[in-house]
Amino acid sequence: MPEPANARLQLLIASLDEALLIDDERALIALANRVVCQGLGVAAPQGTRGGVDGSLVAEEGAIDFTLLEAQTLGQPEFTVEMIDVYLESLTPQWEAVRAAGADMDRPALHAAAHKLKSASAVVGANALRETLEHLEDVAPSASLSQVAFLIHVASMQGNAVRRSLTSARLRYQASCAGGAA
């Protein structure tokens, strides 16, 4: 026998309270994905990890540096260049996602989420990529509140990615300067 709607709501609220209490961003994202997906009648995405070790989507786990360095053949100067290109494009791409979401322009939202997802995949922002892929998938049928929530989750992840890449850029830049001396 299915649970009554009120019991499901109480369970979701208790799960949310617990995740907020222990400041567990991964649990919040998993819960959010489950709630949003239930509303859409689709399967929740599996794995919202921020790094290859399953770490939380915090600054230190926001980027898979193994993947990023594979893209740049381990060359610090190319890594700095790739980070610069990504960070320069991040703001306009986020503006496109947010504007399309606010206007509920479904084709534009799908396209903007796809573009940012692809760029994020290249730099190893796996959790952000997964959330944007989910947003892209549900864009045709999601409600405004579901879209807003997914954009909010992606925004939190995007901020962690920005901080992580900004810090990493300094380390790679220093590595370039150290190699030139």
C-alpha positions in Angstrom: 0.0 0.0 0.0 1.5 3.4 -1.0 2.3 5.9 1.7 -0.2 8.7 2.2 1.0 12.0 0.7 1.2 13.6 4.2 3.6 10.8 5.4 5.9 11.3 2.4 5.9 15.0 3.0 6.9 14.5 6.6 9.6 12.1 5.6 11.0 14.6 3.1 10.9 17.5 5.6 12.7 15.3 8.2 15.4 14.3 5.6 15.8 18.0 4.6 16.1 19.1 8.2 18.7 16.4 8.9 20.7 17.3 5.8 20.7 21.0 6.8 21.6 20.3 10.4 24.7 18.4 9.4 25.4 20.7 6.5 25.6 17.8 4.1 25.4 19.3 0.6 25.5 15.9 -1.0 22.5 14.7 0.9 20.6 18.0 0.0 21.3 17.5 -3.6 20.3 13.8 -3.6 17.1 14.7 -1.7 16.4 17.6 -4.1 16.9 15.3 -7.1 14.5 12.8 -5.6 11.8 15.4 -4.9 12.1 17.0 -8.3 12.2 13.7 -10.1 9.2 12.4 -8.2 7.2 15.4 -9.3 8.2 14.7 -12.9 7.7 11.0 -12.7 11.3 10.3 -13.9 14.2 8.4 -12.3 16.6 10.4 -10.2 20.1 10.7 -11.5 22.6 8.5 -9.7 25.7 9.8 -8.1 26.0 13.5 -7.3 29.6 13.3 -6.2 32.0 16.2 -6.5 35.1 14.2 -7.2 36.3 10.8 -8.2 36.4 9.7 -4.5 32.7 10.6 -3.9 33.6 13.7 -1.9 31.0 16.4 -1.2 30.4 19.2 -3.6 32.7 21.5 -1.7 35.4 23.6 -3.2 38.0 20.9 -2.8 35.9 18.3 -4.6 34.2 20.4 -7.2 36.8 19.6 -9.9 38.2 16.3 -11.0 41.8 17.5 -11.6 42.8 14.2 -13.1 40.3 14.8 -15.9 41.3 18.5 -16.2 45.0 17.7 -16.5 44.3 14.9 -19.0 42.6 17.5 -21.2 45.7 19.7 -21.1 48.3 16.8 -21.2 49.5 17.8 -17.8 50.9 21.1 -19.0 50.4 23.8 -16.4 50.4 26.7 -18.9 47.6 25.0 -20.9 45.7 24.2 -17.7 45.8 27.9 -16.8 44.6 28.8 -20.3 41.7 26.3 -20.1 40.7 27.5 -16.7 40.8 31.1 -17.9 38.6 30.3 -20.9 36.1 28.4 -18.7 35.9 31.2 -16.1 35.5 33.9 -18.7 32.6 32.1 -20.3 31.0 31.1 -17.0 29.1 34.3 -16.2 27.5 34.8 -19.6 26.5 31.1 -19.7 25.0 31.3 -16.2 23.1 34.4 -17.2 21.6 32.5 -20.2 20.6 29.5 -18.0 19.0 31.8 -15.4 17.2 34.0 -17.9 15.8 31.0 -19.8 14.7 29.5 -16.5 13.0 32.7 -15.3 11.2 33.1 -18.6 10.5 29.3 -18.8 11.8 29.4 -22.3 12.1 25.7 -22.6 14.1 25.5 -25.8 16.5 28.2 -24.6 16.8 26.5 -21.2 17.6 23.2 -22.8 20.3 24.8 -25.1 21.8 26.9 -22.3 22.0 24.0 -19.8 23.5 21.8 -22.6 26.2 24.4 -23.4 27.2 24.9 -19.8 27.1 21.2 -19.1 29.5 20.5 -22.0 31.9 23.2 -20.8 31.8 21.9 -17.3 32.5 18.4 -18.4 35.7 19.5 -20.1 37.1 21.0 -16.9 36.1 18.1 -14.7 33.2 19.7 -12.9 31.4 16.4 -12.6 28.7 17.2 -10.1 27.8 20.4 -11.9 27.7 18.5 -15.2 25.4 15.9 -13.7 23.0 18.6 -12.4 23.0 20.5 -15.7 22.4 17.3 -17.6 19.4 16.6 -15.4 18.1 20.2 -15.9 18.6 19.7 -19.7 16.7 16.4 -19.6 13.7 17.8 -17.6 13.6 21.2 -19.3 10.7 20.2 -21.7 8.3 19.2 -18.9 9.5 20.6 -15.5 7.5 23.1 -13.5 8.8 26.6 -12.7 9.6 25.6 -9.1 11.4 22.4 -10.3 13.5 24.4 -12.8 14.2 27.1 -10.2 15.4 24.5 -7.7 17.7 22.7 -10.2 19.2 26.1 -11.2 19.7 26.9 -7.5 21.5 23.5 -6.9 23.6 24.0 -10.0 24.4 27.6 -8.9 25.8 26.3 -5.6 27.9 23.8 -7.4 29.0 26.4 -9.9 30.1 28.7 -7.1 32.2 25.8 -5.7 33.6 25.2 -9.2 34.5 28.9 -9.6 36.3 29.0 -6.2 38.1 25.7 -6.9 39.3 26.7 -10.3 40.3 30.2 -9.2 42.5 28.7 -6.4 43.9 26.0 -8.7 44.7 28.6 -11.4 47.0 30.3 -8.9 48.8 27.0 -8.1 49.2 26.2 -11.8 50.4 29.7 -12.5 53.0 29.4 -9.8 54.0 26.1 -11.3 54.5 27.8 -14.7 56.6 30.6 -13.1 58.6 28.0 -11.1 59.4 26.0 -14.3 60.6 29.2 -16.1 63.1 30.1 -13.5 
